Amino acid sequence: MDSENYHIPDEVAGLVPTQWTMKVGRTGALRTVELSIALSSVLGIEGRIGDAFRLNIVRNRMESGIVHWSPTEGYANARPTNAGYCILTGPAASQFKLPQLSTNNPSGLIMAGRPGTITALTGYPLSLTVFNPLTGVLKDTSPYTVSVHDKTGRAVLKQQMTLKSWPQTFTLRPDALPAGQYSFRVQSASSKALSLAVPIAWQSAIFVEAEDRAQYKSEGKEAPFTAGYPRGVGTEVLYLRPESRVTVSNYGTAVYMIMAPGFLGPGPHYGSSADAVLRCKVDNQPWRRIAMLGNAREIPLAENLPPGLHKVTVEWGQGARAPIDKFVFA
Ligand SMILES: [Ca+2]
């Protein structure tokens, strides 16, 4: 913790269950908090040395906001995919070595930057960012094997590499690979636990979720915002504010923008976006004003573009906010 003002008031320290102990220390400008938690009696975890699991520590104090040890987007505290990693090292944490890491975790302890299948347009490179949060602590300098496997499990690309720093962005060039489903794998030579396998695909059209922060760049004075649409049951959409501007880039020869459906009463009512106008441009082409009149959900922004990387820029034009669901590059 790097806050100069960090302290644990007596009344909060008193709330820590009696099975827990806590020690606050200081190393230069850093404050460290050492918590001893009786895992089996408090949390029901029967751990062994080498076990790794996801952990988050959350402070719910509405007057000063919710504070997470590992950042969790929005107000949901319980999102295991956003939680940090925890390893049971035994009493001498500094003496824990990589081979002691348990291999019981079938999903591996390396993470891809995006959940689900990571896709690219047929014939174009596919980029993915890979996080390996434990290596900094475990001092792993062993080589890694990076490979791409087809549906039958055959390795169609394989490379050994020594990676000094994480996260790493890999750019996979399909060359002559046909469109289809593949698997991208990363494996440490020294620990089976340090592994990753994620589905990837090359396909003829790719969908970029408008609300995916890993995919858009916010360039305006105001950040855009994301909402469930309709709340709780529908898709996630992106709304632009008057001073918002976002750009999305991908490969292809055509770009479409998909709007979330409008609803007529009775039913979920989110106000009308009938007077909404968005301003859009592709690459350095002139700006277009796109009115949301009617029920057109799929709006062609540009077709017959030269093959390659293209950039869509979208900003608020006038009127109500319009729910942007996704972009399609084909
Ligand atoms: Ca969406």
py3Dmol code that shows the C-alpha trace and the ligand (Angstrom):
import py3Dmol

protein = """\
ATOM      1  CA  MET A   1       0.000   0.000   0.000  1.00  0.00           C
ATOM      2  CA  ASP A   2       1.536   3.278  -0.990  1.00  0.00           C
ATOM      3  CA  SER A   3      -0.749   5.779   0.717  1.00  0.00           C
ATOM      4  CA  GLU A   4       1.087   8.147   3.035  1.00  0.00           C
ATOM      5  CA  ASN A   5      -2.091   8.414   5.062  1.00  0.00           C
ATOM      6  CA  TYR A   6      -2.689   4.738   5.534  1.00  0.00           C
ATOM      7  CA  HIS A   7      -3.591   3.719   9.028  1.00  0.00           C
ATOM      8  CA  ILE A   8      -5.874   1.270  10.746  1.00  0.00           C
ATOM      9  CA  PRO A   9      -8.079   3.036  13.302  1.00  0.00           C
ATOM     10  CA  ASP A  10      -8.644   1.246  16.600  1.00  0.00           C
ATOM     11  CA  GLU A  11     -12.347   0.839  16.016  1.00  0.00           C
ATOM     12  CA  VAL A  12     -11.716  -1.012  12.731  1.00  0.00           C
ATOM     13  CA  ALA A  13      -8.935  -3.149  14.169  1.00  0.00           C
ATOM     14  CA  GLY A  14     -11.471  -4.231  16.778  1.00  0.00           C
ATOM     15  CA  LEU A  15     -13.724  -5.682  14.045  1.00  0.00           C
ATOM     16  CA  VAL A  16     -11.130  -8.161  12.851  1.00  0.00           C
ATOM     17  CA  PRO A  17     -12.216 -11.624  13.985  1.00  0.00           C
ATOM     18  CA  THR A  18     -10.283 -12.887  16.962  1.00  0.00           C
ATOM     19  CA  GLN A  19      -8.701 -15.673  14.892  1.00  0.00           C
ATOM     20  CA  TRP A  20      -7.016 -13.047  12.746  1.00  0.00           C
ATOM     21  CA  THR A  21      -3.915 -11.127  13.652  1.00  0.00           C
ATOM     22  CA  MET A  22      -2.607  -8.096  11.870  1.00  0.00           C
ATOM     23  CA  LYS A  23       0.738  -6.310  11.766  1.00  0.00           C
ATOM     24  CA  VAL A  24       1.392  -3.016  10.035  1.00  0.00           C
ATOM     25  CA  GLY A  25       4.922  -2.214   8.922  1.00  0.00           C
ATOM     26  CA  ARG A  26       6.802   0.211   6.763  1.00  0.00           C
ATOM     27  CA  THR A  27       9.500  -0.253   4.104  1.00  0.00           C
ATOM     28  CA  GLY A  28      10.599   3.162   2.878  1.00  0.00           C
ATOM     29  CA  ALA A  29       7.514   4.906   1.462  1.00  0.00           C
ATOM     30  CA  LEU A  30       5.561   1.655   1.343  1.00  0.00           C
ATOM     31  CA  ARG A  31       3.267   0.501   4.108  1.00  0.00           C
ATOM     32  CA  THR A  32       2.792  -3.217   4.438  1.00  0.00           C
ATOM     33  CA  VAL A  33      -0.066  -4.970   6.149  1.00  0.00           C
ATOM     34  CA  GLU A  34       0.504  -8.526   7.258  1.00  0.00           C
ATOM     35  CA  LEU A  35      -2.689 -10.419   8.041  1.00  0.00           C
ATOM     36  CA  SER A  36      -2.793 -13.820   9.619  1.00  0.00           C
ATOM     37  CA  ILE A  37      -6.110 -15.451   8.787  1.00  0.00           C
ATOM     38  CA  ALA A  38      -7.189 -18.835  10.110  1.00  0.00           C
ATOM     39  CA  LEU A  39      -8.233 -20.129   6.689  1.00  0.00           C
ATOM     40  CA  SER A  40      -9.818 -23.399   7.726  1.00  0.00           C
ATOM     41  CA  SER A  41     -11.892 -22.103  10.656  1.00  0.00           C
ATOM     42  CA  VAL A  42     -12.845 -18.712   9.160  1.00  0.00           C
ATOM     43  CA  LEU A  43     -13.082 -19.410   5.442  1.00  0.00           C
ATOM     44  CA  GLY A  44     -13.373 -23.190   5.332  1.00  0.00           C
ATOM     45  CA  ILE A  45     -10.250 -23.577   3.196  1.00  0.00           C
ATOM     46  CA  GLU A  46      -8.174 -26.679   3.940  1.00  0.00           C
ATOM     47  CA  GLY A  47      -5.043 -25.525   2.182  1.00  0.00           C
ATOM     48  CA  ARG A  48      -1.660 -27.139   1.653  1.00  0.00           C
ATOM     49  CA  ILE A  49       1.646 -25.457   0.950  1.00  0.00           C
ATOM     50  CA  GLY A  50       1.795 -24.710  -2.777  1.00  0.00           C
ATOM     51  CA  ASP A  51      -1.974 -24.210  -3.231  1.00  0.00           C
ATOM     52  CA  ALA A  52      -2.884 -21.152  -5.262  1.00  0.00           C
ATOM     53  CA  PHE A  53      -6.315 -19.532  -5.359  1.00  0.00           C
ATOM     54  CA  ARG A  54      -8.010 -16.246  -6.185  1.00  0.00           C
ATOM     55  CA  LEU A  55      -8.335 -13.751  -3.331  1.00  0.00           C
ATOM     56  CA  ASN A  56      -9.650 -10.248  -2.964  1.00  0.00           C
ATOM     57  CA  ILE A  57      -9.860  -7.953   0.028  1.00  0.00           C
ATOM     58  CA  VAL A  58     -12.629  -5.379  -0.088  1.00  0.00           C
ATOM     59  CA  ARG A  59     -13.531  -2.455   2.105  1.00  0.00           C
ATOM     60  CA  ASN A  60     -17.186  -1.481   1.792  1.00  0.00           C
ATOM     61  CA  ARG A  61     -17.503   2.066   3.131  1.00  0.00           C
ATOM     62  CA  MET A  62     -19.941   3.935   1.011  1.00  0.00           C
ATOM     63  CA  GLU A  63     -18.942   7.429   2.162  1.00  0.00           C
ATOM     64  CA  SER A  64     -15.438   7.030   0.755  1.00  0.00           C
ATOM     65  CA  GLY A  65     -16.151   4.514  -1.987  1.00  0.00           C
ATOM     66  CA  ILE A  66     -15.411   0.832  -2.195  1.00  0.00           C
ATOM     67  CA  VAL A  67     -11.750  -0.088  -2.031  1.00  0.00           C
ATOM     68  CA  HIS A  68     -10.488  -3.340  -3.529  1.00  0.00           C
ATOM     69  CA  TRP A  69      -7.043  -4.825  -3.119  1.00  0.00           C
ATOM     70  CA  SER A  70      -7.399  -6.180  -6.653  1.00  0.00           C
ATOM     71  CA  PRO A  71      -9.453  -3.764  -8.780  1.00  0.00           C
ATOM     72  CA  THR A  72     -12.968  -4.964  -9.577  1.00  0.00           C
ATOM     73  CA  GLU A  73     -14.942  -3.021 -12.132  1.00  0.00           C
ATOM     74  CA  GLY A  74     -18.306  -1.638 -11.098  1.00  0.00           C
ATOM     75  CA  TYR A  75     -19.978  -2.374  -7.795  1.00  0.00           C
ATOM     76  CA  ALA A  76     -19.862  -6.162  -7.835  1.00  0.00           C
ATOM     77  CA  ASN A  77     -17.406  -7.372  -5.211  1.00  0.00           C
ATOM     78  CA  ALA A  78     -17.629 -11.043  -6.048  1.00  0.00           C
ATOM     79  CA  ARG A  79     -15.993 -11.404  -9.453  1.00  0.00           C
ATOM     80  CA  PRO A  80     -13.440 -14.193  -9.141  1.00  0.00           C
ATOM     81  CA  THR A  81     -11.999 -13.394 -12.572  1.00  0.00           C
ATOM     82  CA  ASN A  82     -10.946  -9.972 -11.263  1.00  0.00           C
ATOM     83  CA  ALA A  83      -9.517 -11.148  -7.975  1.00  0.00           C
ATOM     84  CA  GLY A  84      -5.800 -11.370  -7.255  1.00  0.00           C
ATOM     85  CA  TYR A  85      -3.806 -14.558  -6.772  1.00  0.00           C
ATOM     86  CA  CYS A  86      -2.816 -15.981  -3.414  1.00  0.00           C
ATOM     87  CA  ILE A  87      -0.291 -18.761  -2.774  1.00  0.00           C
ATOM     88  CA  LEU A  88       0.029 -20.677   0.489  1.00  0.00           C
ATOM     89  CA  THR A  89       3.780 -20.632   1.056  1.00  0.00           C
ATOM     90  CA  GLY A  90       4.091 -21.802   4.625  1.00  0.00           C
ATOM     91  CA  PRO A  91       5.618 -19.610   7.322  1.00  0.00           C
ATOM     92  CA  ALA A  92       8.765 -18.631   5.357  1.00  0.00           C
ATOM     93  CA  ALA A  93       7.284 -16.945   2.295  1.00  0.00           C
ATOM     94  CA  SER A  94      10.648 -15.802   0.940  1.00  0.00           C
ATOM     95  CA  GLN A  95      11.908 -19.391   0.780  1.00  0.00           C
ATOM     96  CA  PHE A  96       9.024 -20.648  -1.362  1.00  0.00           C
ATOM     97  CA  LYS A  97      10.262 -22.043  -4.684  1.00  0.00           C
ATOM     98  CA  LEU A  98       8.454 -22.499  -7.993  1.00  0.00           C
ATOM     99  CA  PRO A  99       8.535 -26.348  -8.027  1.00  0.00           C
ATOM    100  CA  GLN A 100       6.500 -26.319  -4.780  1.00  0.00           C
ATOM    101  CA  LEU A 101       3.563 -24.740  -6.629  1.00  0.00           C
ATOM    102  CA  SER A 102       0.648 -27.173  -6.729  1.00  0.00           C
ATOM    103  CA  THR A 103      -0.438 -28.388 -10.158  1.00  0.00           C
ATOM    104  CA  ASN A 104      -4.024 -29.034  -9.042  1.00  0.00           C
ATOM    105  CA  ASN A 105      -5.334 -25.878 -10.694  1.00  0.00           C
ATOM    106  CA  PRO A 106      -6.617 -27.090 -14.078  1.00  0.00           C
ATOM    107  CA  SER A 107      -7.041 -23.621 -15.561  1.00  0.00           C
ATOM    108  CA  GLY A 108      -3.409 -22.665 -14.957  1.00  0.00           C
ATOM    109  CA  LEU A 109      -2.122 -19.555 -13.249  1.00  0.00           C
ATOM    110  CA  ILE A 110      -1.483 -17.351 -16.276  1.00  0.00           C
ATOM    111  CA  MET A 111      -4.287 -15.110 -17.582  1.00  0.00           C
ATOM    112  CA  ALA A 112      -5.312 -13.817 -20.979  1.00  0.00           C
ATOM    113  CA  GLY A 113      -6.307 -10.160 -21.167  1.00  0.00           C
ATOM    114  CA  ARG A 114      -9.784 -10.931 -22.474  1.00  0.00           C
ATOM    115  CA  PRO A 115     -12.237 -13.644 -21.499  1.00  0.00           C
ATOM    116  CA  GLY A 116     -13.793 -15.955 -24.069  1.00  0.00           C
ATOM    117  CA  THR A 117     -12.619 -16.723 -27.574  1.00  0.00           C
ATOM    118  CA  ILE A 118     -10.176 -14.150 -28.926  1.00  0.00           C
ATOM    119  CA  THR A 119     -10.832 -13.650 -32.633  1.00  0.00           C
ATOM    120  CA  ALA A 120      -9.221 -11.996 -35.639  1.00  0.00           C
ATOM    121  CA  LEU A 121     -10.273 -11.620 -39.208  1.00  0.00           C
ATOM    122  CA  THR A 122      -9.159 -14.404 -41.571  1.00  0.00           C
ATOM    123  CA  GLY A 123      -5.712 -13.708 -42.977  1.00  0.00           C
ATOM    124  CA  TYR A 124      -4.863 -10.941 -40.469  1.00  0.00           C
ATOM    125  CA  PRO A 125      -2.711 -11.033 -37.320  1.00  0.00           C
ATOM    126  CA  LEU A 126      -4.285 -11.808 -33.950  1.00  0.00           C
ATOM    127  CA  SER A 127      -2.970 -10.010 -30.867  1.00  0.00           C
ATOM    128  CA  LEU A 128      -3.465 -11.075 -27.303  1.00  0.00           C
ATOM    129  CA  THR A 129      -2.028  -9.847 -24.024  1.00  0.00           C
ATOM    130  CA  VAL A 130      -1.019 -12.384 -21.408  1.00  0.00           C
ATOM    131  CA  PHE A 131      -0.562 -11.707 -17.690  1.00  0.00           C
ATOM    132  CA  ASN A 132       1.597 -13.826 -15.428  1.00  0.00           C
ATOM    133  CA  PRO A 133       1.194 -12.191 -12.010  1.00  0.00           C
ATOM    134  CA  LEU A 134       3.061 -14.808  -9.983  1.00  0.00           C
ATOM    135  CA  THR A 135       6.374 -14.653 -11.810  1.00  0.00           C
ATOM    136  CA  GLY A 136       7.429 -11.367 -10.227  1.00  0.00           C
ATOM    137  CA  VAL A 137       7.152 -12.946  -6.778  1.00  0.00           C
ATOM    138  CA  LEU A 138       8.434 -16.406  -7.699  1.00  0.00           C
ATOM    139  CA  LYS A 139      11.439 -15.130  -9.713  1.00  0.00           C
ATOM    140  CA  ASP A 140      10.669 -17.410 -12.651  1.00  0.00           C
ATOM    141  CA  THR A 141      13.307 -17.063 -15.365  1.00  0.00           C
ATOM    142  CA  SER A 142      12.726 -20.442 -17.011  1.00  0.00           C
ATOM    143  CA  PRO A 143      11.894 -20.608 -20.734  1.00  0.00           C
ATOM    144  CA  TYR A 144       8.295 -20.716 -21.902  1.00  0.00           C
ATOM    145  CA  THR A 145       6.779 -22.606 -24.816  1.00  0.00           C
ATOM    146  CA  VAL A 146       4.223 -20.613 -26.788  1.00  0.00           C
ATOM    147  CA  SER A 147       2.121 -22.621 -29.234  1.00  0.00           C
ATOM    148  CA  VAL A 148      -1.021 -22.620 -31.354  1.00  0.00           C
ATOM    149  CA  HIS A 149      -2.942 -25.891 -31.773  1.00  0.00           C
ATOM    150  CA  ASP A 150      -5.657 -26.781 -34.263  1.00  0.00           C
ATOM    151  CA  LYS A 151      -8.906 -28.571 -33.388  1.00  0.00           C
ATOM    152  CA  THR A 152      -7.221 -31.992 -33.465  1.00  0.00           C
ATOM    153  CA  GLY A 153      -4.588 -30.801 -30.942  1.00  0.00           C
ATOM    154  CA  ARG A 154      -1.770 -30.656 -33.508  1.00  0.00           C
ATOM    155  CA  ALA A 155       0.683 -27.793 -32.922  1.00  0.00           C
ATOM    156  CA  VAL A 156       0.627 -25.541 -35.981  1.00  0.00           C
ATOM    157  CA  LEU A 157       2.975 -22.989 -34.417  1.00  0.00           C
ATOM    158  CA  LYS A 158       5.482 -23.539 -31.631  1.00  0.00           C
ATOM    159  CA  GLN A 159       8.182 -21.352 -30.209  1.00  0.00           C
ATOM    160  CA  GLN A 160      10.433 -21.483 -27.134  1.00  0.00           C
ATOM    161  CA  MET A 161      11.188 -18.152 -25.563  1.00  0.00           C
ATOM    162  CA  THR A 162      12.666 -16.626 -22.444  1.00  0.00           C
ATOM    163  CA  LEU A 163      10.447 -13.800 -21.252  1.00  0.00           C
ATOM    164  CA  LYS A 164      12.000 -11.238 -18.960  1.00  0.00           C
ATOM    165  CA  SER A 165       8.895  -9.202 -18.262  1.00  0.00           C
ATOM    166  CA  TRP A 166       5.123  -9.562 -18.112  1.00  0.00           C
ATOM    167  CA  PRO A 167       2.494  -8.770 -19.309  1.00  0.00           C
ATOM    168  CA  GLN A 168       3.456  -9.872 -22.814  1.00  0.00           C
ATOM    169  CA  THR A 169       1.556  -9.101 -26.007  1.00  0.00           C
ATOM    170  CA  PHE A 170       1.783 -11.846 -28.615  1.00  0.00           C
ATOM    171  CA  THR A 171       0.963 -11.108 -32.233  1.00  0.00           C
ATOM    172  CA  LEU A 172       0.117 -14.297 -34.106  1.00  0.00           C
ATOM    173  CA  ARG A 173       0.368 -14.225 -37.887  1.00  0.00           C
ATOM    174  CA  PRO A 174      -1.901 -16.820 -39.491  1.00  0.00           C
ATOM    175  CA  ASP A 175       0.069 -17.034 -42.764  1.00  0.00           C
ATOM    176  CA  ALA A 176      -1.545 -19.984 -44.534  1.00  0.00           C
ATOM    177  CA  LEU A 177      -3.733 -21.128 -41.611  1.00  0.00           C
ATOM    178  CA  PRO A 178      -7.369 -21.623 -42.672  1.00  0.00           C
ATOM    179  CA  ALA A 179     -10.195 -19.891 -40.816  1.00  0.00           C
ATOM    180  CA  GLY A 180     -11.389 -21.836 -37.791  1.00  0.00           C
ATOM    181  CA  GLN A 181     -10.990 -22.541 -34.095  1.00  0.00           C
ATOM    182  CA  TYR A 182      -7.567 -22.917 -32.511  1.00  0.00           C
ATOM    183  CA  SER A 183      -6.091 -22.939 -29.034  1.00  0.00           C
ATOM    184  CA  PHE A 184      -3.298 -20.633 -27.857  1.00  0.00           C
ATOM    185  CA  ARG A 185      -1.087 -22.093 -25.128  1.00  0.00           C
ATOM    186  CA  VAL A 186       1.691 -20.798 -22.896  1.00  0.00           C
ATOM    187  CA  GLN A 187       3.640 -23.209 -20.692  1.00  0.00           C
ATOM    188  CA  SER A 188       6.516 -22.596 -18.286  1.00  0.00           C
ATOM    189  CA  ALA A 189       9.321 -25.154 -18.479  1.00  0.00           C
ATOM    190  CA  SER A 190       9.675 -25.258 -14.705  1.00  0.00           C
ATOM    191  CA  SER A 191       6.069 -25.510 -13.495  1.00  0.00           C
ATOM    192  CA  LYS A 192       2.976 -27.140 -14.950  1.00  0.00           C
ATOM    193  CA  ALA A 193       0.914 -24.722 -12.862  1.00  0.00           C
ATOM    194  CA  LEU A 194       2.216 -21.744 -14.824  1.00  0.00           C
ATOM    195  CA  SER A 195       0.216 -22.434 -17.946  1.00  0.00           C
ATOM    196  CA  LEU A 196      -2.540 -20.942 -20.055  1.00  0.00           C
ATOM    197  CA  ALA A 197      -4.823 -22.312 -22.756  1.00  0.00           C
ATOM    198  CA  VAL A 198      -7.354 -19.991 -24.387  1.00  0.00           C
ATOM    199  CA  PRO A 199      -9.532 -20.500 -27.464  1.00  0.00           C
ATOM    200  CA  ILE A 200      -8.693 -18.286 -30.417  1.00  0.00           C
ATOM    201  CA  ALA A 201     -10.232 -18.135 -33.885  1.00  0.00           C
ATOM    202  CA  TRP A 202      -9.731 -16.642 -37.278  1.00  0.00           C
ATOM    203  CA  GLN A 203     -13.112 -15.927 -38.875  1.00  0.00           C
ATOM    204  CA  SER A 204     -14.720 -13.973 -41.728  1.00  0.00           C
ATOM    205  CA  ALA A 205     -16.290 -11.272 -39.507  1.00  0.00           C
ATOM    206  CA  ILE A 206     -15.367 -10.208 -36.007  1.00  0.00           C
ATOM    207  CA  PHE A 207     -17.494  -8.578 -33.375  1.00  0.00           C
ATOM    208  CA  VAL A 208     -15.927  -5.974 -31.121  1.00  0.00           C
ATOM    209  CA  GLU A 209     -18.105  -5.238 -28.092  1.00  0.00           C
ATOM    210  CA  ALA A 210     -18.433  -1.443 -27.933  1.00  0.00           C
ATOM    211  CA  GLU A 211     -18.208  -1.445 -24.126  1.00  0.00           C
ATOM    212  CA  ASP A 212     -14.988  -3.521 -24.041  1.00  0.00           C
ATOM    213  CA  ARG A 213     -12.430  -1.149 -22.555  1.00  0.00           C
ATOM    214  CA  ALA A 214      -9.582  -3.292 -23.813  1.00  0.00           C
ATOM    215  CA  GLN A 215     -10.744  -2.559 -27.357  1.00  0.00           C
ATOM    216  CA  TYR A 216     -11.656   1.125 -27.452  1.00  0.00           C
ATOM    217  CA  LYS A 217      -9.630   4.228 -26.738  1.00  0.00           C
ATOM    218  CA  SER A 218     -11.372   7.112 -25.037  1.00  0.00           C
ATOM    219  CA  GLU A 219     -10.109  10.390 -26.526  1.00  0.00           C
ATOM    220  CA  GLY A 220     -12.729  12.934 -25.423  1.00  0.00           C
ATOM    221  CA  LYS A 221     -12.865  15.169 -22.351  1.00  0.00           C
ATOM    222  CA  GLU A 222     -15.586  12.974 -20.812  1.00  0.00           C
ATOM    223  CA  ALA A 223     -15.306   9.226 -20.409  1.00  0.00           C
ATOM    224  CA  PRO A 224     -18.093   7.188 -22.004  1.00  0.00           C
ATOM    225  CA  PHE A 225     -19.996   4.826 -19.740  1.00  0.00           C
ATOM    226  CA  THR A 226     -21.251   1.281 -19.866  1.00  0.00           C
ATOM    227  CA  ALA A 227     -24.660  -0.018 -18.859  1.00  0.00           C
ATOM    228  CA  GLY A 228     -26.616  -3.246 -18.991  1.00  0.00           C
ATOM    229  CA  TYR A 229     -29.398  -2.950 -21.557  1.00  0.00           C
ATOM    230  CA  PRO A 230     -32.038  -3.795 -20.558  1.00  0.00           C
ATOM    231  CA  ARG A 231     -30.784  -3.739 -16.994  1.00  0.00           C
ATOM    232  CA  GLY A 232     -29.869  -7.118 -15.564  1.00  0.00           C
ATOM    233  CA  VAL A 233     -30.910  -9.318 -18.462  1.00  0.00           C
ATOM    234  CA  GLY A 234     -29.628  -7.798 -21.674  1.00  0.00           C
ATOM    235  CA  THR A 235     -26.362  -7.009 -23.359  1.00  0.00           C
ATOM    236  CA  GLU A 236     -23.771  -4.483 -22.237  1.00  0.00           C
ATOM    237  CA  VAL A 237     -23.752  -1.249 -24.223  1.00  0.00           C
ATOM    238  CA  LEU A 238     -21.637   1.885 -24.473  1.00  0.00           C
ATOM    239  CA  TYR A 239     -23.107   5.374 -24.110  1.00  0.00           C
ATOM    240  CA  LEU A 240     -21.278   8.505 -25.233  1.00  0.00           C
ATOM    241  CA  ARG A 241     -21.662  11.792 -23.384  1.00  0.00           C
ATOM    242  CA  PRO A 242     -21.529  15.188 -25.140  1.00  0.00           C
ATOM    243  CA  GLU A 243     -17.748  15.451 -24.660  1.00  0.00           C
ATOM    244  CA  SER A 244     -16.982  11.753 -25.239  1.00  0.00           C
ATOM    245  CA  ARG A 245     -15.101  10.383 -28.203  1.00  0.00           C
ATOM    246  CA  VAL A 246     -13.980   6.788 -28.698  1.00  0.00           C
ATOM    247  CA  THR A 247     -11.919   5.063 -31.368  1.00  0.00           C
ATOM    248  CA  VAL A 248     -11.885   1.358 -32.233  1.00  0.00           C
ATOM    249  CA  SER A 249      -9.360  -0.189 -34.610  1.00  0.00           C
ATOM    250  CA  ASN A 250      -9.288  -3.513 -36.378  1.00  0.00           C
ATOM    251  CA  TYR A 251      -8.501  -5.199 -39.679  1.00  0.00           C
ATOM    252  CA  GLY A 252     -10.924  -5.643 -42.554  1.00  0.00           C
ATOM    253  CA  THR A 253     -12.522  -4.040 -45.597  1.00  0.00           C
ATOM    254  CA  ALA A 254     -15.893  -3.072 -44.060  1.00  0.00           C
ATOM    255  CA  VAL A 255     -17.067  -1.675 -40.711  1.00  0.00           C
ATOM    256  CA  TYR A 256     -20.557  -1.743 -39.192  1.00  0.00           C
ATOM    257  CA  MET A 257     -21.958  -0.336 -35.956  1.00  0.00           C
ATOM    258  CA  ILE A 258     -24.628  -2.355 -34.141  1.00  0.00           C
ATOM    259  CA  MET A 259     -27.088  -0.459 -31.927  1.00  0.00           C
ATOM    260  CA  ALA A 260     -29.013  -2.112 -29.084  1.00  0.00           C
ATOM    261  CA  PRO A 261     -32.722  -2.503 -29.893  1.00  0.00           C
ATOM    262  CA  GLY A 262     -35.226   0.223 -29.024  1.00  0.00           C
ATOM    263  CA  PHE A 263     -38.194  -0.766 -26.881  1.00  0.00           C
ATOM    264  CA  LEU A 264     -41.774   0.410 -27.264  1.00  0.00           C
ATOM    265  CA  GLY A 265     -44.043   0.631 -24.232  1.00  0.00           C
ATOM    266  CA  PRO A 266     -45.314  -1.332 -22.448  1.00  0.00           C
ATOM    267  CA  GLY A 267     -42.025  -2.970 -21.630  1.00  0.00           C
ATOM    268  CA  PRO A 268     -38.610  -1.824 -20.538  1.00  0.00           C
ATOM    269  CA  HIS A 269     -38.460   1.920 -21.068  1.00  0.00           C
ATOM    270  CA  TYR A 270     -35.174   3.743 -21.254  1.00  0.00           C
ATOM    271  CA  GLY A 271     -36.400   6.967 -22.770  1.00  0.00           C
ATOM    272  CA  SER A 272     -36.399   7.386 -26.484  1.00  0.00           C
ATOM    273  CA  SER A 273     -33.229   7.649 -28.490  1.00  0.00           C
ATOM    274  CA  ALA A 274     -35.242   8.625 -31.581  1.00  0.00           C
ATOM    275  CA  ASP A 275     -33.716  12.122 -31.644  1.00  0.00           C
ATOM    276  CA  ALA A 276     -30.171  10.852 -31.055  1.00  0.00           C
ATOM    277  CA  VAL A 277     -27.446  11.656 -33.559  1.00  0.00           C
ATOM    278  CA  LEU A 278     -23.954  10.163 -33.494  1.00  0.00           C
ATOM    279  CA  ARG A 279     -21.020  11.466 -35.474  1.00  0.00           C
ATOM    280  CA  CYS A 280     -18.809   8.781 -36.999  1.00  0.00           C
ATOM    281  CA  LYS A 281     -15.822   8.614 -39.289  1.00  0.00           C
ATOM    282  CA  VAL A 282     -13.633   5.824 -40.605  1.00  0.00           C
ATOM    283  CA  ASP A 283      -9.912   6.537 -40.993  1.00  0.00           C
ATOM    284  CA  ASN A 284      -9.579  10.038 -42.447  1.00  0.00           C
ATOM    285  CA  GLN A 285     -12.837   9.991 -44.360  1.00  0.00           C
ATOM    286  CA  PRO A 286     -15.262  12.890 -43.720  1.00  0.00           C
ATOM    287  CA  TRP A 287     -17.439  12.801 -40.590  1.00  0.00           C
ATOM    288  CA  ARG A 288     -20.950  11.390 -41.051  1.00  0.00           C
ATOM    289  CA  ARG A 289     -23.944  12.346 -38.928  1.00  0.00           C
ATOM    290  CA  ILE A 290     -25.953   9.226 -38.185  1.00  0.00           C
ATOM    291  CA  ALA A 291     -29.499   9.756 -36.928  1.00  0.00           C
ATOM    292  CA  MET A 292     -31.048   6.959 -34.885  1.00  0.00           C
ATOM    293  CA  LEU A 293     -34.464   7.382 -36.526  1.00  0.00           C
ATOM    294  CA  GLY A 294     -36.207   4.128 -37.329  1.00  0.00           C
ATOM    295  CA  ASN A 295     -35.131   0.715 -36.181  1.00  0.00           C
ATOM    296  CA  ALA A 296     -31.905   0.195 -38.111  1.00  0.00           C
ATOM    297  CA  ARG A 297     -29.761  -1.813 -35.753  1.00  0.00           C
ATOM    298  CA  GLU A 298     -26.873  -2.516 -38.124  1.00  0.00           C
ATOM    299  CA  ILE A 299     -25.422   0.663 -39.574  1.00  0.00           C
ATOM    300  CA  PRO A 300     -22.789   0.364 -42.324  1.00  0.00           C
ATOM    301  CA  LEU A 301     -20.048   2.891 -41.575  1.00  0.00           C
ATOM    302  CA  ALA A 302     -17.772   2.013 -44.512  1.00  0.00           C
ATOM    303  CA  GLU A 303     -17.543  -0.751 -47.106  1.00  0.00           C
ATOM    304  CA  ASN A 304     -15.037  -1.569 -49.862  1.00  0.00           C
ATOM    305  CA  LEU A 305     -12.135  -0.224 -47.820  1.00  0.00           C
ATOM    306  CA  PRO A 306      -8.611  -1.205 -48.839  1.00  0.00           C
ATOM    307  CA  PRO A 307      -7.609  -4.370 -46.922  1.00  0.00           C
ATOM    308  CA  GLY A 308      -5.767  -3.518 -43.703  1.00  0.00           C
ATOM    309  CA  LEU A 309      -6.105  -1.824 -40.349  1.00  0.00           C
ATOM    310  CA  HIS A 310      -8.936   0.702 -40.050  1.00  0.00           C
ATOM    311  CA  LYS A 311      -9.967   3.095 -37.311  1.00  0.00           C
ATOM    312  CA  VAL A 312     -13.532   4.096 -36.439  1.00  0.00           C
ATOM    313  CA  THR A 313     -14.097   7.294 -34.463  1.00  0.00           C
ATOM    314  CA  VAL A 314     -17.480   7.910 -32.832  1.00  0.00           C
ATOM    315  CA  GLU A 315     -18.696  10.899 -30.844  1.00  0.00           C
ATOM    316  CA  TRP A 316     -21.990  12.257 -29.573  1.00  0.00           C
ATOM    317  CA  GLY A 317     -23.748  14.471 -32.119  1.00  0.00           C
ATOM    318  CA  GLN A 318     -26.967  15.736 -30.541  1.00  0.00           C
ATOM    319  CA  GLY A 319     -30.115  14.647 -28.744  1.00  0.00           C
ATOM    320  CA  ALA A 320     -30.494  11.663 -26.461  1.00  0.00           C
ATOM    321  CA  ARG A 321     -27.832   9.063 -25.793  1.00  0.00           C
ATOM    322  CA  ALA A 322     -27.831   6.060 -28.099  1.00  0.00           C
ATOM    323  CA  PRO A 323     -26.878   2.561 -26.866  1.00  0.00           C
ATOM    324  CA  ILE A 324     -23.999   1.210 -28.995  1.00  0.00           C
ATOM    325  CA  ASP A 325     -23.779  -2.571 -28.684  1.00  0.00           C
ATOM    326  CA  LYS A 326     -20.836  -3.564 -30.907  1.00  0.00           C
ATOM    327  CA  PHE A 327     -18.790  -2.941 -34.020  1.00  0.00           C
ATOM    328  CA  VAL A 328     -18.330  -5.489 -36.754  1.00  0.00           C
ATOM    329  CA  PHE A 329     -15.231  -5.656 -38.931  1.00  0.00           C
ATOM    330  CA  ALA A 330     -15.496  -7.849 -42.035  1.00  0.00           C
TER     331      ALA A 330
END
"""
ligand_1 = """\
1
CA
Ca -22.130 -5.031 -26.332
"""
view = py3Dmol.view(width=600, height=400)
view.addModel(protein, "pdb")
view.setStyle({"model": 0}, {"cartoon": {"style": "trace"}})
view.addModel(ligand_1, "xyz")
view.setStyle({"model": 1}, {"stick": {}})
view.zoomTo()
view.show()
